[in-house]
Amino acid sequence: MGPGWRAASAALVAGSVAIFGALRRLALALPQPAAVRSRPGRVWRWRNLLVSFAHSVLAGLWALFSLWHSPELLSNIQDGYSVSGHLLVCFSSGYFIHDTLDIIFNHQSRSSWEYLVHHAMAISAFVSLIVTGRFLVAAVLLLLVEVSNIFLTVRMLLKMSNVPSPALYEANKYINLLMYFAFRLAPQAYLTWYFLRYVEVQGQGAFLTANLLLLDAMILMYFSRLLRSDFFPSLRKGSAGRDVDGEKFLID
């Protein structure tokens, strides 16, 4: 990648940050459920989740399209390249930067520290991909997780808004579990196997492998929380009476 292309990529990332800033302002103007308006701590979380939902829909469908349009990329995870995939990585980098700033500037760092760790990993990994032009296909595969995040975010929005429709929550609960396996656990497992088997543990390869293994641990932790919360509520510990209005993560 030449200096000109890197400068253009930096401009694309900055433009993405601006787009999500505009979406955040739009979310402020949207009507909020009574259950959200009545709890001040939920207002930021609701707005933040709406922006996250927009990113999940756009990035998830984009990742699917990129792989459908160029399936040959899957045979060259280390050096495969597509303009669509490159633009997607720039787009999602902008979202992660925006969300990090949103968390920090709204004093939510303590309740959302796990997201800050995740975003730092994603931003640093994506920047390395943009600069070197390598492992772009791995990033697109990882961004398939956004398809799963669509239903995970819907789950959290339904819980926050206290929608009087148990059937809707129940249906989303099982779809969410299916999507979790298909678009989060399966791509993550495949990439972990691929990196441990084929990628040299040095330089960028070592950095991305370490990021991937840490992400494995985080995903398994979130999966256990999801199972306890939605399928084995009797196994939850220490959640009674806890105020999680400001917390962004799946812990209730």
Summary of the structure (lengths in Angstrom):
residues: 252
radius of gyration: 18.5
end to end distance: 44.4
largest distance: 56.5
contacts: 792
relative contact order: 0.12
helix: 78%
strand: 0%
